Amino acid sequence: MIGRAAIGTDAAPSKGSASRFLLALAGLLGVLVFLGLGIWQLERRVWKLDLIVRVDQRIHAPVVAAPGPQSWSGFKAPDYEYRHVQLSGRFQGGANTLVQAVTELGGGYWVLTPMRDDRGFTVLVNRGFVPQERKAEFQQQSGGLTSPTVVDGLLRISEPGGGFLRSNDPAANRWYSRDVAAIARARGLTDVAPYFIDAGASGADSWPRGGLTVVTFRNSHLVYALTWFALAAMLAIALARPILAGRRKRDAAR
């Protein structure tokens, strides 16, 4: 009986020590995760501030010609996105693509029309926004090439795949993002630039309504970072309290 009691007494502290060790390990892992998330938010803040400065400089810079095929190799968003560009050519009638959108004017569609540049390549131009009730009007085919025109706007990078939880469905002609490559394939377009252009502001009574590109960016990354760091600090304090309490008890017992 004495031997059994001794075995049971030794086993209980072992199990308790193992539980405390695992709990402390999980807490330490949590602290590291929170610190990592805080650091990531600081890195995102640096990226966002750089984006804000870059976009502000580009939208106010002098207009330049839209990049031609010689610039398409290694085309990257940080080097080109939001540049103020100009395109001269003809819209190709009968090839509108309507992409679902929500803007300051409400829900509706972006109207993307291919434009054949005078230099011999095609660019998708987001001519602007139309409300839901005008969808059928801009889906109708007009046929042929339109008269020569010039488009001023902001260069944007293709948005492959679709929108949030919704994939583009070219077969059903349902589009949730401005996916240049997919739209070009669906419309049988060739020599298409790897970007599209958001046309500049149009008249207040005209459709499509251009000039609705969002060029302001929410920057709450510092708040998020401080939140994660605060959580890391609180968890670290919670982990340290039992250790400090144990030390005080041992010091008092001496």
N, C-alpha and C positions, 0 to 999 in steps of 0.2 A: 504493500500500500504506500509505504514511504517513497519507494522508488518510482511508482506511477505518478505520485503527486509532484515529485521533483521534475519529471519529464514534462508534465503539463505546464508547470510554472515557467520552464525555460522556453517552451514553444510559443506561449502567448506573447512575450516581448519580441520574439523573432518576427512573428507575423505583424505586430504593430510597427516595428521598425521598418519592415519591408514596405508596408502601406505608406508610412510617412515618407520614405525615400522616393517611392513612385509619385506621390503627390507633389513633393518638392521638385522632382524632375519635370513633371508636367507643368508646374508653375514657372520653372526656369525657361522651359520651351515657349510658354506663353509670352514671357517677357521678351525673349528674342524675336518672336513673331511680331509683337507690337512695335518693337524698335525697328525691325525691318520695314514694316509698313510706313512708319514715320519717315524713315530715310527715303523710301520710295516716293512718298508725297513731296518731299523736298526736291527730289530730282525732277518730278513732274512739274513742280513750280518753276524751276529753272527753265525747263522746256517751254512751259506756257508763256513765261515772260519773254523769252526769245521769239516765240511765235507772234505775240502781240506786237513787238517792235518791228519784226520783219514784215508783217502784214500791213502795218501802218505806213511803213516806208514805201512798200510796193504799190499800194492803192493810190498814193499821192505822187508817185514817180511819173515822169513823162511816158506817154504811150509808146510801145515798141511793136514791131511786127510779130504776129503769132509765130512761134517756133516751127520751122519746116523740118522735113525728114532728116536733114543733116544733124539735127539736135535731138532726135528721138532715141538714139542709142544711150542707154544708161540714164534714161529720164527719171529724175527723182523729185518728189514733192518739195523738200526743203529748198531746192534750187530754183523752182519755177512757180510754185503755187501762189496764187493771188497777184501775179504780175498783171499790170494794166497793159492789155494787148489790143491790137487792131487786125481785122481780117477783111480782105477785099475779095469779092467773088459773087457767086449766085447761090441762093437757096435752092435745094432740090425739092421741088414740090412733090406732095404725095407720099412723104416718108416721115411724117411726124411720129414721134414717140412720146406718149404721155406717161409721166412718172409721178406717182402719188406724192403729195407734199402737204405740209402744214406750215403756213406762213403767218405773218401779222395780219393778213387779209382773211385768214381762216383756212379751211381744208379745201383741197383741190388738186391741181396737177401742174408740174413743170412741163413746158412744151419744148421738146428737143427736136431740132430740125437739122439735117446735114447741110453743110455749106461747102461748095466746091471753090477752093481758093484759086485765085488767078495763077498761082504758082504750080497748080496741078495736083493738090492733095485735098482731102476732105476733113472737115472739122465738125463735130457735133456742137451746135450752138443752143444753149438754153435760152430761148427767146424770152422766157419769163413765166409768170404764173397765170393760170386761169382757174376760176371757181368751178365747182362740180357741175353746175348747170350748163356750162359751156363746153363740156367734154366732147360731146358728139360733133360740135362745130369744128373742132380742131383735129378730130380723127378723120374727117372727110378728106378724100384725096383731091388735090388741086391739079396734079399732073404737070409734068415738064419742069424746066428750069425757070426761075423767076428772073426779073431784070437785075442788072448789076447793083450791088449794094455794099455798104461798108458797115462793119460791126465793131463797136468798141465795147470792151468788157474786161472781166477778170478771168484769168486762166485758172481752171480748177482741175484737180486730179481725179481720174476715174474712181468710181465707187463700186467695186466688184461685189457680186453675191446677192445683195438685197438689203432690206432694212432690218430693224430689230425683230427677231423671231419670224421674219417673213422673207422667203427667197423669191427672187425674180422668176417669173414663169413666161419665157418668151413664146412658147407654143400657144398659150392663152392670151398673150399680149398684155400681161399684167406685170407692171414694173414698180419696184419699191426703192430702187436706187439708180443713180445715173452711171450704169456700168457700160462704159464705152465699147469694150470688146464684144460684150454680149449683144448690145444693140446693133453694132455694125454687122455681126453675123446674122442676126435676125432680119436685117433690112438688105442684106446682100451688098454692103458697102465695101469698097476697097480703098487702099492707100489712106487709111483713117488715122488721124493723129491720136496719140495715147492720152489725150486730155480733152476736156470740153471747155467751152467759154460761157460764162454767165454774162448775158448781154446787160449793158448799162440801163439806166433809168429811161423809161418811156413815158408817154403822156399819161396824165392821171385818169383819162377816160378811155385809154386804149387797152386792148388785150391782144396778146399776152402782156402782163405787167412786168417789165424788167426792172432791174436795179434793186432786187430784194435779197441780194447776197448778204448773209450774216457775217459781219466783220468785227463783231464784238465777242469776246470770249470770257466766260466765267472763270474766275481764278480764286478758288477757295482752298487751294492746296495747303497753304500755311495753316489754316484752321484745322484741316484734317490731320496734318502732321502733328500739331500740338495736341490734338485729341488722342492720337495713338501714343505719343510720348507720355501723356498724362496717365493713360491706362497702364503703360509699362511701369511707370513709377509707382502707381497704386498697388499693382500686383507684386512688385519687388518689395514694397513695404510690408505687404501682407505675408510674404514668404519670410521676411527677416524677423518679424515679431516673435514667432515661437523660438527661433534660435537665440534671440536676445533674452527672452524670458527664461529659457533654460540656463543660460549663462548666469543670470542673476540668482537663480535658485541654487546653482552650484557654488557660487561665491558666498551666498548667505549660509550654506551648510558647512563651510569650512571653519 
